[in-house]
């Protein structure tokens, strides 16, 4: 999670925006901000991993295959849609 580009970009954006407000504020508020970001990220990963573990025990190989095919079909449909938009825009 620390090296996820989306997480880093969000943290940089949030911290930059808050830093302008905290320019004269005490370091305690800055520490609370960092602690809040850390606890939020940790809670998200705990919930996500627990849910994935619980679902992983209940899903059969057949169900996983259907999910894979469905997700792949949706991604392929979006790709074809974008190719069609590109072809029609010229």
N, C-alpha and C positions, 0 to 999 in steps of 0.2 A: 504494500500500500504506500510505502514511503516513496517509491520510485515510479509510481503510476503518473504518467504525464498529466492526466486530468486532475488528479489530486494535487499535484504540485502547482498547476496553474490556478486551481481554485484557492489554495492556501496563499499563494503569492497575491492574488487579487484581493482576497479578504484582508490579509494582513496589510497590504498597501493602503487599502481604503480606510482601515481602522487606524493605521499609523498616523494619518493626517489628523485624526481626532485626538489621538493620544500623544501628540507632540509635546504637550506640557504635562501630561498625566504621569502618575507614578508608575514605576515598573511593576507594581502589584497587578494593575489592570492588564498589562501585557502578559504577565505570567498566567493570569486567569484565562486570557484568550487562548494562549498556547495549550493550556491544560484542557480547555473546553474542546478545542479541535482534536486533541489526542484522545480524549474520552469518547467523543462522538465517533471518531474513526474506529476505535477499539470496539465500541458497542455495535457498530455496523458490521464489522467483520465477525464478531461473536454470533450475532443473529444470523448472518448469511451462512456461516459455516455450520451452525447448528441446524438450520433449515435444510441445507444441502445434505447433511448427514442423515437427517430424519427421512427426507424424500428418497435418498439413495437406497435406503433399506427396503422401501416399499415398491420401488419401480422395478419391473421385470425387464429383461433384455428386449422383449418385443415392444414394450412401451417406450423404452429409450430409443429404439430404432425408429419408431413412429415420430417421436419428438425431433430426432435428428433429421428425418426426411421432411417434416413440416417446416422446421427452421431453415433448412437448405433451400426448400422451394420458395419460401418467402424472400430469402436473400437473392436467389436467382431471379425472381420476379422483379424485385427492385432494380437489379442490374439491367435486365431487359428494358424496363421502363425508362431508365436513364439513357440507355443506348438509343431507344426510340426517340426520346426528346432531343438528343444530340443530332440524330439524323434528320429530324423534321425541322430543326432550327436553322439548317443551312440552306 
